[in-house]
Each structure stands twice: as structure tokens, then as C-alpha cells.
Amino acid sequence: MSEKNTQELESVLGSTHSRDFESFYKNNKGSLIDEKSAFNTYVKDLFRSRGLTQQIVFLKADIPERYGYKLLSGEKHTKQRDIILRICYAAEFTLEETQKALKKYEMQQLYVKIPRDALLMIIFNERPGSIIDVNGLLKKHGLDPLRTSGLQD
């Protein structure tokens, strides 16, 4: 049996009762991912759907390629939410996709009551340009720019 994509799984799940979960799980185990790889799979699927390579995203995000590859393979983990935000912005994720990526990476989602987060939410909706433009807008409003991966936690 071939691996099912997300839409196919959602379709099957829509007609699955909770008592049938074990059967659903057994029949679709090859298409399911574990929680540790949820972020990597989600992000790579979005890259693919947009016709983007990891290399292009890392260049646009101004993240060293080697470090970026390690983040997406799960070899490295960062505690810097700005790195994930850079990747999401460079890959042209919507605000909703970015929030989902942050959640899957087990990071705090953007929160409208935090001024910097509120501006970042606007930025993800408006797409003003490159990461440099994003940082310029943040600085213009007296807010910290998106940090680079210089401090790789």
C-alpha cells in the first residue's frame, strides 16, 4: 500500500469513529509521522508544494546552509524562535502556516498582545520584502530585529 498524503488521511479520518482508531492506525501507520519529526515533515512538504529547495530558503533566511540542514533533519535543535521565523518567512509561509510550524517545533506562537509579535504577524500578512526589509521595519518601530543564527543554541 502506498503512503497517503495529508488530505487522503483527513478524508479517511473524517469517516472514522474513535472505536476504530486502532484499525485506522494499523492501516495507515506507514503514512503517519512521529511527533519528533512533525516539524521537519510539515516544513519540507510546504517547501515542496511551493517548488522551493532548502538551499534557497536558507539563503533567503540568511541562515548558514549547513546549520539549516541540521535543523530540518532534526540533528540540531534551536531555542531561538527567530530562526524558525526566518525560515518560515523565507519560505513564504502564511501567518497560519507559520503559527502551525512554531507549534510543531514546540515554540511559542506569535501572540497579538506582544508588540513585536503583533508587528511580525502584520509582516507575515503583508510580505514587505526580504529579511533585511523585515528587520528594517522592526528597528523602525523600536523593536528587536530577527536574530541570526550566530548563537546556535
trRosetta pair geometry for C-beta under 8 A, 3 or more apart (Angstrom, degrees):
i j d omega theta_ij theta_ji phi_ij phi_ji
1 27 7.9 -55 112 -173 173 71
1 30 6.9 149 87 43 99 142
3 30 5.6 -117 -97 129 79 99
3 31 4.8 144 -159 -96 72 80
4 8 3.9 -124 -170 93 105 129
4 9 5.1 133 113 -54 123 80
4 12 7.4 0 172 -4 167 134
4 28 6.2 -48 29 -137 130 103
4 31 4.2 -5 43 -115 81 160
5 8 5.2 96 53 10 67 103
5 9 7.2 -131 101 -4 34 92
5 31 7.8 -103 -48 -156 15 120
6 9 5.7 -59 -149 39 31 110
6 10 6.2 31 155 -20 67 107
6 45 7.6 77 -20 -178 126 162
7 10 5.7 -53 -145 36 31 111
7 11 6.4 36 153 -23 63 104
8 11 5.6 -53 -152 32 31 115
8 12 6.6 28 152 -14 64 104
8 31 7.7 -88 85 -161 114 159
9 12 5.8 -56 -150 39 34 108
9 13 6.0 33 153 -20 68 111
9 28 6.2 111 -118 -164 99 147
9 31 6.0 -173 -73 126 120 134
9 32 7.7 127 -126 -79 147 74
10 13 5.5 -55 -141 40 31 114
10 14 6.3 45 155 -34 63 100
11 14 5.8 -46 -154 19 28 117
11 15 7.7 -2 157 4 56 101
12 15 6.7 -79 -165 46 33 90
12 16 6.2 37 145 -37 71 117
12 24 6.8 149 136 -136 114 102
12 28 6.9 163 89 -67 156 142
13 16 5.2 -59 -141 27 38 120
13 24 6.9 81 -99 -156 69 145
16 20 5.2 -130 -164 86 83 118
16 21 7.0 101 152 -86 121 53
16 24 4.9 45 -148 -75 154 137
17 20 4.9 84 59 9 77 105
18 21 5.7 -9 -165 -33 47 111
20 23 4.9 -49 -172 43 77 117
20 24 5.9 86 127 -27 85 97
21 24 5.3 -55 -146 37 37 114
21 25 6.0 37 156 -22 70 105
22 25 5.7 -52 -145 36 29 112
22 26 6.2 29 155 -18 64 108
23 26 5.8 -54 -143 38 30 110
23 27 6.1 21 160 -12 65 113
24 27 6.1 -66 -146 44 24 105
24 28 5.9 -18 169 17 64 119
25 28 6.6 -80 -136 54 19 86
25 29 6.1 51 163 -73 63 85
25 32 7.2 -18 -142 -16 68 159
26 29 6.2 -15 -143 -29 23 113
28 31 4.8 -56 -175 44 84 112
28 32 5.9 87 125 -34 91 100
29 32 5.8 -59 -145 29 33 112
33 37 5.1 -113 -179 84 114 104
33 38 5.8 148 106 -86 123 60
33 41 5.0 -107 -94 -9 168 163
34 37 5.6 71 62 22 78 96
34 38 7.4 -108 104 -41 40 82
35 38 5.3 -24 -151 -18 41 122
36 74 6.6 67 152 -138 97 139
37 40 5.0 -58 -162 47 69 115
37 41 5.4 68 140 -24 89 106
37 74 6.4 -57 -100 -60 75 144
38 41 6.1 -61 -145 40 25 108
38 42 6.0 26 159 -21 64 113
38 104 4.6 -134 117 -157 105 108
39 42 5.8 -60 -146 37 26 111
39 43 6.1 18 162 -13 65 111
39 101 6.5 83 -143 -160 86 67
39 104 4.1 156 -83 124 72 105
39 105 4.5 81 -109 -75 147 70
40 43 6.2 -61 -145 40 24 105
40 44 6.1 17 161 -13 63 114
40 72 5.3 119 -130 -173 89 61
40 73 6.9 83 -130 -110 140 14
40 74 5.7 -61 -48 -47 144 96
41 44 6.0 -60 -141 42 25 107
41 45 6.1 29 158 -22 63 109
42 45 6.0 -60 -152 33 24 111
42 46 6.6 19 154 -14 62 107
42 100 6.9 -141 -179 130 147 107
42 101 6.3 -173 112 -102 128 72
42 104 5.3 111 18 40 152 178
43 46 5.8 -58 -152 37 32 109
43 47 6.4 36 150 -22 66 103
43 72 6.4 -118 89 -125 134 103
43 87 7.0 0 -150 141 137 128
43 91 7.3 147 -163 12 87 175
43 101 6.0 76 -79 -128 94 116
44 47 5.5 -47 -147 32 35 116
44 48 6.3 36 154 -19 65 105
44 54 7.7 -22 -112 -72 84 106
44 72 6.7 114 -63 -174 100 121
45 48 5.7 -56 -150 37 30 112
45 49 6.3 29 153 -20 65 107
46 49 5.6 -52 -142 36 33 111
46 50 6.4 19 159 -8 64 110
46 91 6.3 80 116 149 113 133
46 93 6.4 26 162 -97 153 95
46 97 6.3 115 -119 -167 150 135
47 50 6.2 -75 -156 45 26 101
47 52 4.5 -100 -159 76 76 98
47 53 7.2 72 171 -126 120 9
47 54 6.5 13 -160 -71 164 62
47 57 6.3 -71 -115 -40 117 143
47 91 5.8 -74 -91 -139 77 127
48 51 7.6 36 -176 -72 31 28
48 52 7.7 -90 -55 50 20 66
50 91 6.7 139 48 -179 155 82
50 92 6.3 157 -147 62 155 116
52 56 5.4 -126 -162 74 84 124
52 57 5.5 79 155 -53 127 99
52 91 5.8 178 82 -135 165 81
52 92 7.8 168 -51 24 146 104
53 56 4.8 97 57 5 82 99
53 57 7.1 -149 93 -3 45 86
54 57 5.7 -59 -151 39 35 112
54 58 6.2 32 155 -18 70 107
54 65 7.8 103 126 -150 95 86
54 68 6.5 163 171 129 101 118
54 69 6.4 89 142 -91 144 76
54 72 6.3 -126 -130 35 132 165
55 58 6.0 -58 -148 37 27 108
55 59 6.4 27 155 -18 63 107
55 65 6.1 7 -124 -124 71 122
56 59 5.7 -56 -149 36 31 112
56 60 6.2 25 156 -13 66 109
57 60 5.9 -60 -146 42 29 107
57 61 5.9 22 156 -15 66 114
57 68 7.3 168 96 -175 95 146
57 87 6.2 45 158 -152 117 73
57 90 4.9 118 -162 114 66 115
57 91 4.8 8 -123 -73 121 89
58 61 5.6 -59 -138 44 29 109
58 63 4.8 -95 -153 72 78 92
58 64 7.3 -38 176 107 121 18
58 65 4.8 118 111 -101 154 60
58 68 3.8 -128 -104 3 123 170
58 69 7.7 -33 -62 -38 152 70
58 87 7.7 -9 -89 -110 57 87
58 90 7.5 122 -65 118 13 160
59 62 7.6 24 176 -73 31 39
59 65 7.5 5 -57 -72 73 97
59 90 7.9 157 72 -166 50 138
60 90 3.6 144 100 -152 105 106
60 91 7.8 151 75 -53 133 44
60 130 7.0 -132 -161 -138 80 87
60 131 7.0 139 158 -19 62 109
61 68 7.2 124 66 -100 134 133
61 86 4.0 101 -164 147 99 97
61 87 5.1 6 -105 -85 157 45
61 89 7.0 127 -108 66 84 86
61 90 3.7 -92 -60 -20 81 151
61 91 7.9 -3 -56 -26 115 77
61 131 6.3 104 -145 -60 34 144
62 86 6.8 -92 51 -166 80 134
62 131 5.3 -128 5 70 117 154
62 132 8.0 103 -42 -51 145 79
62 148 6.4 -72 122 -120 109 100
63 67 6.0 -117 168 82 93 111
63 68 4.7 107 113 -66 120 109
63 83 6.6 91 -107 -151 131 89
63 86 6.0 133 -45 112 114 136
63 87 6.8 -15 -1 -72 153 85
63 148 7.5 176 -96 -161 61 72
63 149 5.1 74 -136 -15 84 136
64 67 4.3 74 73 12 99 110
64 68 6.7 -172 88 -12 48 88
64 149 6.2 -119 16 76 90 135
65 68 5.5 -60 -147 38 31 113
65 69 6.2 30 158 -20 68 104
66 69 6.0 -53 -150 33 28 110
66 70 6.6 26 152 -17 61 107
67 70 5.7 -58 -152 37 32 111
67 71 6.5 35 150 -22 66 103
67 76 6.8 -56 -158 56 67 163
67 149 5.4 144 122 147 157 153
67 152 6.2 -117 -138 -111 131 139
68 71 5.6 -52 -150 32 33 112
68 72 6.4 18 158 -8 66 108
68 87 7.1 149 -137 -98 105 114
69 72 6.1 -63 -146 44 30 103
69 73 6.0 23 157 -16 67 112
70 73 5.9 -57 -137 41 28 106
70 75 4.3 -83 -155 73 80 112
70 76 3.9 51 133 3 112 113
71 74 8.0 37 170 -66 27 23
71 75 7.8 -66 -48 54 18 75
71 76 5.3 -50 -75 76 56 100
71 77 7.4 113 -129 -103 70 28
71 78 6.2 -14 -114 -11 118 109
71 83 7.1 -149 -111 144 159 128
71 87 7.7 -139 105 -63 144 152
74 77 7.6 10 -158 -67 52 86
76 152 7.1 -29 -175 174 140 116
78 83 4.8 -14 115 51 166 149
78 84 7.2 -172 75 -39 121 88
78 149 7.4 -80 -107 -129 144 95
78 152 6.6 -80 -105 -156 99 64
78 153 5.7 93 -150 68 60 78
79 153 4.3 -49 27 104 102 137
80 83 4.6 80 93 -8 105 105
80 84 7.7 169 103 -2 63 81
80 147 6.0 -97 -165 79 131 127
80 149 7.3 176 66 -112 149 61
80 151 7.1 127 -60 85 139 91
80 153 6.1 130 -26 31 91 110
81 84 5.7 -57 -160 40 48 109
81 85 6.1 49 144 -22 75 106
81 102 6.8 31 -147 -132 103 111
81 107 4.9 150 -105 -180 96 139
81 108 6.6 -50 -89 52 148 83
82 85 5.3 -53 -143 39 35 116
82 86 6.3 43 154 -26 66 100
82 146 4.4 159 -162 -161 107 74
82 147 4.2 105 78 39 159 83
83 86 5.7 -48 -151 30 30 114
83 87 6.7 30 150 -16 62 103
83 147 7.5 -45 -50 86 72 89
83 149 5.5 74 -109 -89 116 92
84 87 5.7 -52 -151 35 34 111
84 88 6.3 33 152 -18 66 107
84 101 6.4 178 176 130 110 109
84 102 6.0 124 123 -98 140 71
84 105 5.4 -141 -113 40 150 171
84 107 6.1 170 32 27 158 158
85 88 5.7 -55 -145 39 31 111
85 89 6.1 29 157 -18 66 108
85 98 7.0 49 -125 -162 65 122
85 102 7.8 22 -71 -80 75 112
85 120 6.7 -43 -154 -162 139 138
85 146 5.9 -135 92 -128 120 125
86 89 5.9 -57 -144 38 27 108
86 90 6.1 24 159 -17 64 111
86 131 6.0 29 -138 -117 92 133
86 146 5.5 144 -70 154 94 140
87 90 5.9 -59 -144 40 26 109
87 91 6.2 13 159 -9 64 114
87 101 7.9 -145 92 160 108 150
88 91 6.0 -66 -145 45 26 103
88 93 4.2 -59 -170 34 84 137
88 97 7.0 170 -154 110 107 92
88 98 4.2 99 167 -114 149 92
88 101 5.3 177 -90 60 121 154
88 102 7.8 -36 -44 -46 153 85
88 124 7.7 -12 126 -118 114 120
89 92 7.6 32 176 -76 34 30
89 93 7.1 -70 -71 38 26 89
89 98 7.6 36 -59 -100 62 133
89 123 7.6 -14 -118 129 126 111
89 124 6.8 -109 -100 -100 86 81
89 131 6.5 119 100 -90 132 82
89 134 6.4 2 -176 -61 160 161
89 146 7.9 -112 14 -68 148 169
90 131 6.7 -15 -72 -52 95 112
92 127 7.2 28 -134 -119 83 130
93 97 3.9 -134 -168 96 99 119
93 98 4.7 132 111 -60 126 78
93 101 6.5 -39 -148 -12 167 139
93 124 7.3 -32 94 -153 79 113
94 97 4.6 96 47 8 76 102
94 98 6.9 -136 93 -6 40 88
94 124 6.9 91 176 159 35 104
95 98 5.6 -56 -149 36 31 114
95 99 6.4 33 153 -21 65 103
95 110 7.5 -83 -160 51 94 141
95 121 5.8 57 -135 -152 132 72
95 124 4.1 121 -83 110 79 129
95 125 5.6 -9 -36 -62 128 78
96 99 5.8 -50 -148 33 30 111
96 100 6.5 30 153 -17 62 107
97 100 5.6 -55 -149 38 32 113
97 101 6.3 36 151 -22 66 105
98 101 5.6 -51 -146 34 32 112
98 102 6.4 34 154 -19 65 103
98 110 7.1 24 116 -6 117 123
98 124 5.6 -90 7 -135 153 150
99 102 5.8 -53 -150 35 31 112
99 103 6.4 31 151 -19 63 107
99 109 4.7 40 -148 -147 84 120
99 110 6.4 -92 -92 29 87 91
100 103 5.6 -54 -149 36 32 113
100 104 6.3 30 153 -17 65 107
101 104 5.8 -56 -146 39 30 109
101 105 6.3 23 155 -13 65 109
102 105 5.8 -62 -147 42 29 106
102 107 4.6 -89 -167 76 81 99
102 108 6.9 -44 164 89 124 29
102 109 4.9 139 91 -99 134 60
102 110 7.2 151 -4 -18 166 71
103 106 7.4 29 177 -81 34 30
103 107 7.6 -99 -70 55 21 61
103 109 5.9 1 -60 -66 87 109
108 111 7.1 -42 162 -25 107 113
110 114 7.8 -131 -168 57 61 113
110 117 4.3 164 -162 -165 77 100
110 118 8.0 156 168 -64 104 28
110 120 5.6 -136 -127 90 135 117
110 121 5.2 163 136 -67 141 94
110 124 7.8 -167 2 1 167 142
111 114 4.9 68 78 6 96 107
111 117 4.9 41 51 110 57 164
112 117 6.7 -111 -76 109 19 107
112 118 5.2 69 -156 -97 53 89
112 121 6.3 -23 -95 3 76 163
113 117 7.8 14 57 66 42 124
113 118 7.4 120 -22 -56 6 113
114 117 3.9 61 76 17 105 116
114 118 6.5 -180 79 -19 49 84
115 118 5.5 -54 -143 32 29 114
115 119 6.6 25 160 -15 64 103
115 141 7.8 -155 159 142 112 123
115 143 6.6 -151 118 -90 103 126
116 119 6.0 -56 -152 37 31 108
116 120 6.3 31 150 -18 65 108
116 138 6.9 41 -141 -142 90 106
116 143 4.5 156 -102 -160 91 131
116 144 6.5 -5 -117 42 145 83
117 120 5.5 -55 -147 39 34 113
117 121 6.3 41 152 -25 66 101
118 121 5.6 -50 -152 29 31 115
118 122 6.8 32 149 -17 62 102
119 122 5.5 -51 -153 35 37 113
119 123 6.2 41 148 -23 67 105
119 137 6.9 -178 171 134 120 108
119 138 6.5 138 113 -103 140 70
119 141 6.0 -177 -101 65 156 160
119 143 6.2 177 39 21 151 163
120 123 5.3 -50 -145 36 35 117
120 124 6.4 37 155 -20 66 100
120 134 8.0 50 -120 -168 74 113
120 138 7.8 23 -71 -89 82 111
121 124 5.9 -50 -149 33 30 109
121 125 6.7 26 151 -14 61 107
122 125 5.7 -62 -155 39 33 109
122 126 5.9 10 157 -4 71 115
123 126 6.1 -64 -133 48 27 97
123 127 7.5 98 169 -71 56 25
123 128 6.2 -63 -140 6 80 107
123 134 5.5 83 -170 -129 145 95
123 137 6.4 158 -94 84 119 151
124 127 7.4 23 -166 -64 25 67
128 133 5.0 -150 114 139 100 125
128 134 6.7 145 60 -78 108 61
128 137 6.2 97 56 -44 163 143
129 132 7.4 -55 116 68 112 78
129 133 3.2 69 72 9 116 164
129 134 7.3 -154 71 -35 74 67
130 133 5.0 110 52 5 63 98
130 134 7.2 -113 109 -2 42 88
131 134 5.3 -49 -149 34 37 117
131 135 6.3 36 153 -17 67 103
131 146 6.5 -91 -163 60 99 135
132 135 5.9 -54 -149 38 30 109
132 136 6.4 36 149 -24 62 105
133 136 5.4 -51 -149 33 33 117
133 137 6.6 34 153 -19 64 102
134 137 5.9 -55 -155 34 31 110
134 138 6.5 30 150 -17 65 106
134 145 7.7 113 111 -151 79 84
134 146 6.3 15 113 -3 122 124
135 138 5.5 -51 -146 37 36 114
135 139 6.2 35 155 -17 68 106
135 145 3.6 34 -144 -144 98 119
135 146 5.9 -102 -81 27 92 81
136 139 5.9 -56 -146 39 28 109
136 140 6.1 37 153 -27 64 107
137 140 5.5 -50 -145 31 30 118
137 141 6.7 11 160 -3 62 108
138 141 6.3 -74 -158 46 27 98
138 143 4.5 -92 -172 84 80 101
138 144 6.6 -39 156 90 127 29
138 145 4.9 145 79 -99 133 53
138 146 7.1 151 -9 -22 161 69
139 142 7.6 45 -174 -74 35 18
139 143 7.1 -107 -73 60 24 59
139 145 5.7 -7 -51 -61 95 100
144 147 7.5 -6 154 -50 114 87
147 150 7.5 -103 173 30 93 93
147 151 7.4 -35 164 37 133 102
149 152 5.5 35 172 -83 87 91
